[in-house]
Amino acid sequence: MNRINDKRNISMMMDLYELTMANGYFLEENTDAKVAFDVFYRKNPDEGGFSIFAGLEQVLEYLEDMHFSEEDIAYLRSLKLFDERFLIWLSAFHFHGDVYAFPEGSVMYPGEPILTVVANLVEAQLVETEILAQVNHQSLIATKASRIVRAAGGRAVSDFGARRAHNNDAAIYGARAAVIGGVGSTATVSAGQYFDIPVGGTMAHSWVMYYNDELTAFRKFAKIYPDNCILLIDTYDVLDSGLPNAIQVFKEMRDAGIHSKGFGIRIDSGDLAYLTKETRKRLDAAGFPDAKIVISNSLDEATITSILAQGGQVNAFGVGERLITSKSEPVFGAVYKLCAVEEDGEMIPRIKVSESVEKITNPGIKEVYRIYNEEGRAIADLIAEKGEEIDLSKPYRFVDPEKPWKVRSFEHCTARKLQQLVMKDGQRTGAEVSVKQIAAYVKDQLQHEIWDEEQRFENPHRHYVDMTPDYYEMKMDMLAHGGKYRKRK
């Protein structure tokens, strides 16, 4: 598989403070000591019930290839901010840390560590920005795509967004994330090449406008693409010009022995609910019940839901700007926070305390379990201290951190550990997972594990992210003592 970054080095994609702090640590601290940083987020986009984790593959690519060229070092030297010994160390830099992460495509929830970096102090600090850039962008688009695909109710959805994306990378990685979220294809050719995902497209209005008349434009297109003849019918007038001309071409093709399953029209403007209903009637009356109706034009889950609720007759949606930019909520908000520091060979928890409750972090290196009932539905996620035994062979007491006074237990349940070791000593531990495999994993979770009540757009059920009693007690003790960790007997 081709990689976008094969011909460029993005190791300098970082905030300056990462380098200034790394320089300070290098000069003042034992940089061989390990630290741990968690990636997590605080809120689902669009008030949704969950999000989709995406971007892990690009994180691993970045970490494997991270290095600083002579030009990079020369530029950093020109800033006159860094000790020469630090620059010499950087010139031989390679990432040697460990990474634990949810499988890419996992349904995830606020507050849980979806990715954890365990590395020496300097290495862990330098990788923050690129990790967040990949996870924030792709998780945002994958989550938005999932909402749009669910609104489409089994109808095909294609990504049409490249020209409205924020730049080339946003278009290409956005297409990747959209397919992870459930979109079936993309119009972005490079994304198809890089990630082996289906590409598709029809014609633009300029094709129709170039010719002296619409019928000629349609005939020429049909001659070249008889097996995928999707004609754009809203250049002049959908019902009085575009559709009659399309039907005329379809009749000519049928008379020539070409099967009508490849026929279709696309509408890109106007009252899409009304136009698709009327178009369907006329196509059926003309003898083309198999002809597809494709619509585009500023679509998202809200407009798609509205069109279908009005009886719109649509086979496929081309979704552009509102998908590729997640227009309704364009910031995902994942953060990278220190959670543990090595002291005398032991990883000691760290916590960020804030007057804003939602900004208080979960300390220590953790494990996250998804808890399933007897029907295989996910009823909660459970945060535990690393290495803590979770025995579900009998009723298991847990703590709901939002209602800690309630005594609750899991009974007749099973658990699956979500975080897995995906990189050891700077080398990935498993084979690359294809975009198609990740998309299939998302689909399987939504069909078989995640409750319908969590998937609705309005007032979705809140998925419980609970804690083991020992973990909750440790966190509360740290908060009660100004963030200091005290070993329990």
C-alpha positions in Angstrom: 0.0 0.0 0.0 1.3 3.5 -0.8 1.8 5.9 2.0 1.1 9.6 1.8 4.3 10.4 3.8 6.7 8.2 1.8 8.2 11.3 0.2 8.1 13.7 3.0 9.2 13.9 6.6 6.5 15.3 9.0 8.5 14.8 12.2 8.6 18.6 12.8 4.8 18.7 12.9 4.8 19.8 16.6 4.2 22.8 18.8 7.3 24.7 19.8 6.6 24.2 23.5 7.1 20.4 23.0 10.7 21.2 21.9 11.4 23.8 24.5 10.2 21.5 27.3 12.1 18.6 25.8 15.2 20.7 25.8 14.7 21.6 29.4 14.1 18.0 30.4 17.2 16.9 28.5 19.3 19.4 30.4 17.8 19.1 33.9 16.2 15.6 34.3 16.9 11.9 34.0 15.4 11.5 30.6 15.6 7.7 30.8 12.7 7.7 33.2 9.5 6.6 31.7 6.3 8.6 31.7 2.8 7.8 30.4 0.4 10.1 28.5 -3.3 9.3 27.8 -5.3 10.5 24.8 -8.9 11.0 25.6 -11.8 13.3 24.8 -14.5 15.0 26.9 -17.6 15.3 24.7 -19.2 13.5 21.7 -19.7 15.7 18.6 -23.3 16.9 17.8 -24.5 15.7 21.3 -24.2 12.2 20.0 -24.2 9.0 22.0 -20.7 7.9 21.0 -17.7 8.5 18.7 -15.6 6.4 16.3 -11.9 6.1 16.9 -9.9 6.7 13.8 -6.3 7.7 12.8 -4.4 5.0 14.6 -2.6 3.7 11.5 -1.3 7.2 10.7 -0.1 7.6 14.3 1.9 4.4 14.1 3.4 5.4 10.7 4.5 8.7 12.1 6.1 7.2 15.2 7.9 4.5 13.2 9.4 7.1 10.8 10.0 9.9 13.2 13.5 11.5 12.7 15.1 14.9 12.3 17.0 15.7 9.1 20.0 17.9 8.8 17.7 20.7 7.5 15.5 20.3 10.6 18.4 20.5 13.0 19.8 23.6 11.1 16.4 25.3 11.4 16.1 24.5 15.1 19.7 25.8 15.7 18.7 29.1 13.9 16.0 29.7 16.5 18.7 30.0 19.2 16.5 28.3 21.8 18.2 24.9 22.2 21.4 23.6 23.7 23.7 22.1 21.1 23.9 18.8 23.1 20.1 18.5 22.7 20.3 19.2 19.0 23.0 16.5 18.6 20.7 14.1 20.5 17.8 15.0 18.2 19.8 14.4 15.1 20.0 10.7 16.0 16.4 10.5 17.3 14.1 7.5 16.9 11.0 6.8 18.9 11.5 3.8 21.2 8.3 3.9 23.3 5.3 1.7 23.7 1.8 2.5 22.6 -1.4 1.0 23.8 -4.6 1.7 22.0 -8.2 0.7 21.2 -8.5 -1.1 17.9 -9.0 1.5 15.2 -12.7 1.8 14.5 -13.7 1.2 18.1 -16.9 2.8 19.4 -15.6 5.0 22.2 -16.9 7.3 24.9 -15.7 10.5 26.7 -13.2 10.2 29.5 -11.6 6.8 28.6 -8.0 6.5 27.5 -8.3 5.5 23.8 -4.5 5.6 23.3 -1.6 5.6 25.9 2.0 6.4 25.1 4.6 5.0 27.5 8.1 6.3 26.7 11.0 8.3 28.1 10.3 11.8 29.1 11.6 13.5 26.0 10.1 11.1 23.5 6.7 11.2 25.0 6.6 14.9 25.0 7.7 15.3 21.3 4.9 13.2 19.8 1.9 15.0 21.2 0.8 17.3 18.4 0.9 14.8 15.5 -0.9 12.2 17.5 -3.7 14.6 18.4 -3.9 16.0 14.9 -4.5 12.5 13.4 -6.9 11.3 16.1 -8.9 14.5 16.3 -9.4 14.9 12.6 -10.1 11.3 11.6 -12.2 10.5 14.7 -14.3 13.6 14.0 -14.9 12.7 10.3 -15.5 9.0 11.1 -18.1 10.0 13.7 -19.8 12.4 11.4 -19.9 9.8 8.6 -21.5 7.3 10.9 -24.3 9.7 11.7 -24.8 10.4 8.0 -24.8 6.7 7.0 -27.3 5.9 9.8 -29.6 8.7 8.5 -29.4 7.2 5.0 -31.0 4.0 6.3 -29.1 1.6 4.1 -28.9 3.7 1.0 -25.5 4.3 -0.5 -23.4 7.3 0.7 -20.3 8.6 -1.1 -17.8 11.2 0.0 -17.9 14.2 -2.4 -16.0 16.6 -0.1 -12.4 17.1 -1.4 -12.9 20.5 -3.0 -14.4 21.9 0.3 -11.8 20.2 2.6 -9.4 22.4 4.4 -6.4 21.1 2.4 -5.1 18.0 0.5 -4.4 16.0 3.6 -7.8 16.8 5.1 -9.5 15.6 1.9 -7.4 12.3 1.7 -7.5 11.4 5.4 -11.0 12.6 5.6 -12.1 10.2 2.9 -10.3 7.4 4.8 -12.1 8.3 8.0 -15.4 8.6 6.1 -15.1 5.1 4.9 -14.3 3.9 8.4 -17.5 5.6 9.5 -19.5 3.7 6.9 -19.4 5.7 3.7 -19.2 3.3 0.7 -16.9 5.2 -1.6 -15.1 8.5 -2.3 -14.7 10.8 -5.3 -11.2 11.6 -4.1 -8.9 9.5 -6.4 -5.8 9.8 -4.3 -7.7 8.4 -1.3 -8.7 5.5 -3.4 -5.2 4.9 -4.5 -3.6 5.2 -1.1 -6.2 3.2 0.9 -7.7 0.8 -1.6 -11.2 2.2 -1.2 -13.8 2.4 -4.0 -13.9 5.6 -6.0 -16.9 6.9 -7.9 -18.2 10.0 -9.8 -20.4 11.1 -12.6 -20.2 14.4 -14.4 -20.2 18.1 -13.6 -22.5 20.8 -14.9 -19.6 22.0 -17.1 -20.0 18.8 -19.2 -23.6 19.7 -20.0 -22.8 23.4 -20.5 -19.9 22.7 -22.9 -22.2 21.3 -25.5 -24.8 23.3 -27.4 -27.7 21.3 -26.0 -28.3 19.0 -23.1 -29.4 16.0 -25.1 -26.2 16.0 -27.0 -24.2 16.2 -23.8 -26.1 13.2 -22.3 -25.7 11.1 -25.5 -22.0 11.6 -25.6 -21.6 10.7 -21.9 -23.8 7.6 -22.4 -21.7 6.5 -25.3 -18.5 6.6 -23.2 -20.0 5.2 -20.0 -22.9 2.9 -20.9 -22.6 0.7 -17.8 -22.5 3.6 -15.3 -24.6 6.3 -17.0 -25.6 8.7 -14.2 -26.7 11.9 -15.8 -26.8 15.3 -14.0 -30.2 16.7 -14.8 -30.4 20.1 -12.9 -28.2 22.2 -15.2 -31.2 24.0 -16.7 -34.5 22.6 -15.5 -34.9 19.2 -13.8 -38.4 18.3 -14.8 -38.9 20.1 -18.1 -35.5 19.6 -19.6 -33.0 17.4 -17.7 -35.3 14.4 -16.9 -37.0 14.2 -20.3 -33.6 14.3 -22.0 -32.3 11.6 -19.7 -35.3 9.4 -20.4 -34.8 9.9 -24.1 -31.1 8.7 -23.8 -32.1 5.8 -21.6 -34.7 4.7 -24.2 -32.0 4.9 -27.0 -29.6 2.8 -24.9 -32.3 0.2 -24.1 -33.1 -0.1 -27.7 -29.4 -0.7 -28.4 -29.5 -3.6 -25.9 -27.9 -1.9 -23.0 -29.2 -3.0 -19.6 -31.0 -0.3 -17.6 -29.5 -1.3 -14.2 -26.6 1.0 -15.0 -28.9 4.0 -15.6 -29.4 6.9 -13.2 -29.8 10.6 -12.7 -28.3 13.0 -10.2 -29.9 16.2 -8.8 -27.7 18.8 -7.2 -30.1 21.6 -6.4 -33.7 22.5 -5.7 -36.4 21.0 -3.5 -34.8 17.5 -3.4 -37.7 15.8 -1.6 -40.3 17.0 -4.2 -38.0 16.5 -7.2 -37.0 13.0 -6.3 -40.6 11.9 -5.8 -41.6 13.4 -9.1 -38.5 12.0 -10.9 -39.2 8.5 -9.5 -42.8 8.6 -10.9 -41.7 9.6 -14.3 -38.8 7.2 -14.5 -41.1 4.4 -13.5 -43.8 5.4 -16.0 -41.1 5.5 -18.7 -40.2 1.9 -18.0 -37.0 2.5 -15.9 -37.8 1.3 -12.4 -34.2 0.3 -11.9 -32.8 3.7 -12.7 -31.1 5.2 -9.7 -31.7 8.6 -8.2 -28.6 10.2 -6.7 -28.8 13.5 -4.8 -26.1 15.9 -3.5 -26.0 19.6 -2.4 -25.0 20.4 1.2 -26.3 17.2 2.7 -25.9 15.9 6.3 -27.8 13.7 8.7 -30.4 16.4 9.3 -31.2 17.1 5.7 -31.1 13.5 4.7 -33.5 12.6 7.6 -35.8 15.4 6.5 -35.8 14.4 2.8 -36.6 10.8 3.6 -39.3 11.8 6.1 -41.0 13.7 3.3 -41.1 10.7 1.2 -38.0 11.5 -0.9 -37.1 8.8 -3.4 -33.4 8.4 -3.2 -31.0 5.5 -3.9 -27.7 7.2 -3.1 -26.3 10.4 -1.5 -23.2 12.3 -2.4 -22.2 14.2 0.7 -19.6 16.9 0.6 -18.7 19.9 2.7 -20.8 19.0 5.8 -19.1 15.6 6.0 -15.5 16.5 5.1 -15.4 19.5 7.5 -18.0 18.1 10.0 -19.6 21.5 9.6 -22.1 21.2 12.5 -19.3 20.6 15.0 -15.8 21.0 13.5 -13.7 20.4 16.6 -13.3 16.9 18.2 -11.3 18.0 21.3 -9.1 15.0 22.2 -6.3 15.9 24.6 -2.9 14.4 25.6 -2.4 14.4 29.3 0.3 13.1 31.6 -1.1 10.2 33.8 2.0 8.5 35.3 5.7 9.1 36.0 8.3 6.5 36.8 9.8 6.7 40.3 12.3 4.1 41.6 11.1 1.7 38.9 7.4 2.1 39.6 4.9 4.1 37.5 3.3 6.6 39.9 -0.1 8.1 39.0 -0.4 11.8 38.2 -3.6 13.8 38.1 -4.6 17.2 36.7 -7.0 19.0 39.2 -9.3 21.7 38.0 -12.2 23.8 39.2 -14.0 22.5 36.1 -14.9 19.0 37.0 -14.8 17.8 33.4 -11.1 18.8 33.2 -10.0 16.6 36.1 -8.1 13.7 34.6 -8.1 10.0 35.4 -4.7 9.2 37.0 -2.4 6.3 36.4 -1.9 3.7 33.8 -5.3 2.1 33.2 -7.1 -0.7 31.5 -10.5 -0.3 29.9 -13.0 -3.2 29.6 -16.2 -3.2 27.6 -18.9 -5.1 29.6 -21.5 -7.2 27.8 -24.8 -8.6 28.9 -25.9 -12.2 28.1 -27.2 -11.0 24.7 -23.9 -9.6 23.7 -24.9 -5.9 24.1 -22.4 -3.5 25.6 -23.9 -2.2 28.8 -20.9 -0.2 30.1 -17.2 0.4 29.9 -15.1 -0.1 33.1 -11.9 1.7 34.0 -9.5 -0.3 36.1 -5.9 0.1 37.4 -3.5 -1.7 35.2 -3.1 -5.4 36.3 -6.3 -5.3 38.4 -8.2 -8.5 38.3 -11.7 -8.3 36.9 -13.7 -11.4 37.9 -17.1 -11.6 36.4 -17.8 -15.2 37.3 -19.7 -13.7 40.2 -21.5 -10.4 40.8 -18.8 -7.7 40.4 -19.3 -4.4 42.2 -18.4 -1.2 40.4 -18.7 2.5 40.9 -20.6 5.0 38.7 -18.4 8.1 39.2 -21.4 10.3 38.6 -23.5 8.5 41.3 -20.9 7.0 43.6 -23.3 6.5 46.4 -25.3 3.8 44.6 -24.3 0.2 45.1 -24.2 -1.5 41.8 -22.9 -4.8 40.4 -22.4 -6.5 37.0 -24.1 -9.9 37.0 -24.0 -12.6 34.2 -21.7 -10.4 32.2 -18.5 -10.8 30.2 -15.7 -8.3 29.5 -13.4 -7.5 26.7 -10.2 -5.5 27.2 -10.1 -2.6 24.8 -6.6 -1.2 25.0 -4.0 -3.5 23.4 -0.2 -3.1 22.9 0.1 -1.9 19.3 3.7 -0.6 19.4 6.7 -2.0 21.4 10.1 -0.2 21.6 9.0 1.9 18.6 8.0 -1.0 16.4 4.4 -2.0 15.7 3.3 -5.3 17.1 0.9 -6.4 14.4 0.2 -6.1 10.7 -1.5 -3.1 9.2 -5.3 -3.3 9.2 -7.0 -2.2 6.0 -9.6 0.5 5.9 -12.2 -2.0 4.7 -11.5 -4.2 7.7 -11.8 -1.2 10.1 -15.1 -0.2 8.4 -16.4 -3.8 8.8 -15.5 -3.6 12.5 -17.4 -0.4 13.0 -20.4 -1.9 11.2 -20.3 -5.0 13.3 -20.3 -3.1 16.6 -23.2 -0.9 15.6 -25.2 -3.8 14.4 -24.5 -6.2 17.3 -23.1 -4.4 20.3 -24.2 -0.8 20.6 -27.8 -0.2 21.7 -30.2 1.5 19.3 -30.9 4.0 22.1 -27.3 5.1 22.0 -27.5 5.6 18.2 -30.4 7.9 18.0 -29.7 11.6 17.2 -32.0 13.2 19.7 -31.3 12.6 23.4 -29.2 9.4 23.0 -28.8 7.1 26.0 -25.6 7.9 27.9 -23.3 5.0 27.9 -21.9 4.3 31.4 -18.2 4.6 31.9 -17.7 3.1 35.3 -14.7 2.5 37.6 -13.6 -0.4 39.8 -13.9 0.4 43.5 -10.1 0.3 43.9 -9.5 2.7 41.0 -12.2 5.1 42.2 -10.8 5.1 45.7 -7.3 5.8 44.4 -8.6 8.8 42.4 -10.6 10.2 45.2 -7.7 9.9 47.6 -5.5 11.8 45.2 -8.1 14.6 44.9 -8.4 14.7 48.7 -4.6 15.2 49.1 -4.0 17.9 46.5 -3.1 15.5 43.7 -0.6 13.5 45.6 -0.5 9.8 45.3 -0.3 7.7 48.4 0.3 4.0 48.3 -2.4 1.9 49.8 -1.7 -0.9 52.2 
